[in-house]
């Protein structure tokens, strides 16, 4: 069995633990270890990174082309509608090529996904030209994002591509933001909510959808991407909310920090809830998001409330002591669990 060096260390550690617990004997451990064939170089990871860099370069190249009015006029000296048709045909060709390669050479995962992603780029350019062709001065761009959502969702789901599914979720967030912004006349509030509160709700709904649609998303390898984006929407919105509250920027400048304390507590509770759930389910993603944004919350509150008035040594010393107490409590629970296993 071919494994990376990191995977080899994990397997060897597992086999050693099983031998010490009496699950397998030493001869069985040696026999299983002989079936491991560590790869000296991770070619799969190199392939993934190379295609990512290639796609980044393609994005920069296309962006530079669009920004260069002379080249655009030289290569696409047509009206908006004609440009949209040409770009749509290129995007369709990329999707057709990508699906064909997935069917005949499914093992070439990264190159297939790169081709599909080119279709995503040309789809975005197509939508931009459609928007320019249909622009009536209303400023309502939400329908274009909704059309992009439909295309990216269908392609991402059918191709099992987390990268394209990511663009669907980004487009979905853009659609939600622009549609509520247009409905409110591009003011600060929609149904009494500013943008951070709206996206707290949006992130919560997205996470609830991940839970309800867990099985189909997992079958298409799209669950982790969906959950990560839901958490990202939720926590970034909570972070901004803990700083600005449900206030317009002009009003926020005269608001006292104590009036925003409940938003900071909500931010902290959400992070702690993620950590607690991760400890029960061994979910590394939830643990990472919870710890990261709990740290961001603490540092943000420190700079807001204590930077000018508290000695830095005392503040971080108190923070270290509190974290050490949490660690000691967790260690005590872990040792009780280990003792229960030994009996």
N, C-alpha and C positions, 0 to 999 in steps of 0.2 A: 504494500500500500504506500503510495507516494504522499508524503506530507511535508509541510514547511517546517522549519526549525522550531518555530513557536508551537505548532501543533505537536511536534515530536516531544517537546518538553512537557506539554500538558498530558499527553498519553503516557509518557514514562512516569510522571508523578502519580497519575491515576493507578497504573499497574503496581507501583510501589506501595501505594496506600492499600490496595486490595490485598497484597501479599501480607502486609503488616496486620490487617484485620482478619486474615485467615480465609478470605474469599477464594484465593488461588494460592498454590504453593510456588516455590521458587522455580521449579522446572517449567511450570506453565507460564510463569512470568517471562522466563528466558525465551520460551518458544514463541510467545506473542511478540516480544521485542524484535525477534528476527524478521518478522513480517513488515516492519517499518522501514521505509526507504526515504530518508530525508533528502529534500532537494537543496542543493547548494545555492541555487539562485531562484528567486521567485519570479519566474517568467510571466505568470498570470497577472501578478500585480504590476509588473512593468508594462504589460500590454494594456491594462486598464488605465494606468497613468498616462501612457503615450497617447491613447485615444482621447483622454480628457484634455490634454494639452493641445492636441490637434484641433479639437472642437473649439477650445478657447481662441486659438489662432484664427479659426474660420469665422467666429463671431466678430473678432477684431477686424478681420479683412472685410466682411460684409458691412460692418458699421462704418469703416473708413470709406467704403464705396458709396454708401448712402449719403455720407457727409460731404462727399466731393461732388458738387453740382455739375462740374464739367464732365466727369465720367458718367454720371447718371444721364445727363443729356446726350452723351455720345452713344451709350449702350442702350438706353431706354428712351429714345426720343419719340414717345407715344403719350397718349392721354392716360389718365389714372385708371380708367376701366381696362384699357388694353394691357397696361402694366400688371394689373391685378390678375388678368386671365393668364398671362405668360408665367407669372410667379406661381399661380395656382397649379398650372400644368407641371412646373418643375417640382413643386411640393408633392403632387400626386405621383410623379415618377419616382421620387425618393421613397415614398411610402410603399409603392408597388415593388420596387427593387428590394427594400428592406424586408418586407413580408416574404418575398420569393426566396431570399437568402436564408431567412429563419426556417423556412420549410425544408430547404435542401441542405443547408449547412448550419444546423442549430448550434453546433459546437463553437462556431465563430461568434461568440456572444457579443464581444465588445465592438467588433467592426460592424456587426448588424445593427447594434444600438446606435452607433455613430451615424450610420446612413439614415436611420429613422429620425435622428435628431436634426439632421440637415433638413428633413421635411418639416420639422417644427419651426426652424428658422425661416424657411421660405413661406410657411403658413402665416407667421407673424408679419412678414413683409407684405403678403397678400392682403391681410386684414388692414394694414396701415393704408394701402392704396385704395381699398374699398371705402375706408373711412373718409379719405380725402375726396373720393369721387361722390360720395353721398352727403358730404358736409353741407348742412344748411344753416350753420351758425348757432345751433342750439347748445352745443357743447356736451351733448349726451353721447358719450362713448361707451356706455355700459353694454348696449347690444353687441358691439364688436367683441368685447371681452366674453360675453355669453356665447357667441358663436365660436370663439377660440376654445372656451371650456368644453363645448360639445365635441369639437374635433379632437382636442388633446385627450379627453376622457375616453373616447372611442378607440383611438390609436393606442393609447397607453394600456388600456384594459386588454385589447386584443393581442397586443405584442408582449404583454407582461413586462413592460419597461418601466422601471421605477423612475428613470430620468424624465420620460415624457409625462408620466403621471404627476411628477413634481411640477411640471409646467401647467398641467391642468389645475392643480391646487393653487398655484400662484395666480393663474387667470381667474379662478373662482374668488379668491380674496380681492383681486382687482375689480372684478364685477361687483362684488358686495360693496366695496368702498365707493366706487363711482356711482352706482345706482342709488345708494343712500345719500351721497353727496348731491347728486342731481335732484333727488326728491326734496332735499332741504334747501334748494337754491344755492348750494355750495356755501351754506352757512356753517357755524360751529356745531349746531345741534340738529339731530334727527330723532324725533319722538323723545326729546329731552336728554338725549345721549350724545356725548362728543365721540370722536373717532376711537379713542382707546377703549371706552366701554363697549362700543359696537363690536370691536374685534375680540374683546374678552368673551362676549356671547358667541361670536363666530367661531373662535377656537374651541369653546365648550361644546358647541353643536357638532363641530368636526370630530372631536374626540368621542362624543356619544355615537356618531355615525360609525366610527371605527369599531366601537364595541358591538353595535348592532349588526354590522356587516363584516364581522371579524372573519368568518369562515370563507366567504367568497374572495375577500381581499387577500387572505392568506394563501388561498389556492392560486391566485394570480401573482403572488410575490409582491404585493402592493401595500401590505399592512404596515410595515415599518416606516415606509415613506409617508403614508397617511398620518400615522400616529406622531411622527416627528414634526410634521408641518402643523398639526393641531396643537401640539405642545409649544411650538415656536410662536404661532399666532397668539396663543393664550398668554404665555409668559412675557413676551415683549410688550403686549398690550397692558398687562398688569404692571410691568415696570414703569412704563410711561404714565399710567394712571396713578401710580404711587408718587410720582413727581408733580404732575399737573392736576390730578383729581378730575372731577367733571366740570372743569372751568375752561372758559375761553382764555387764550393767552394773555389778552389785555387785562382781564380780571384777575388771573392767576398771580400777576406781579404784586398785587396788594393783599394776597391771601397769606395768613400765618401758617407756618409749617404744622402746627398742632392740629389744624383743621383738616390736614391730609393724612393724619395718623391712621385712621381706619382703613384707608386704601393700602397703606404699608403693611398693616396687620393682615389684610386679605391676601396680599402678595406673599407674605411669609407663610400663612396657613396653606396656601396652594402648594408652595414648595415643600413644606413639611408633609403634606398629604401625599405628594409624589414619592418622597423618601420612604414614608411608612408603607405605602403600597408596594414599593420596590423591594423592601425587606421581606414582605410576606410572599411576593411572587417571584423574587429573584429576577426582576426586570431591570437590566442594565441601563436601558434608555431612560426610564423614569428616574432611576437613581442619579444618572448624570445630569438630567435637566433640573431635578430638585436641588441637588447640591450646588450646581452652577448658579442658579438664580437665587438661591438662599444667600450665597456669598455676595452676589451682585446687590441684593437687597440690603445686606448689612453694610457694605461699603457705601452704598448710596445714602443710607440713613446717617452714617457716620459723617460723611462730608456735608450733609445738610444740617445736622443738629449739633455735632460735637467737635467739628474740626477747629473752630475758633476758641471754644470755651473749655476744652478738656485737654489735659496733658496726654500726649500721644502714647507715652509709656504705660500710663494707667489704663487707658482705653484698651489697648491691645493685650495687656496683661489680664484684664477682666475677661476679655473675649477668649483668650487662651485657656483660662481656668474653667470657664463655662463649657467649652468644647471638650476639655479633658474630663470633666464630670460626666458629660454625655458618653464619651468613649469608655469610661470606666463602667458605667451602667450597662452599656452594650456588651462589654467584655464579660461582665458577671452573668448576663443572660446566656451568652454563647457558651460559657464554661458549664452552666447548668445543663444546657442541651447536650454538650459533649459527654457529660457524666451520665446522662440518661441513656445515651446510645451505648456506652460501655457496659451498662447493666442489662 
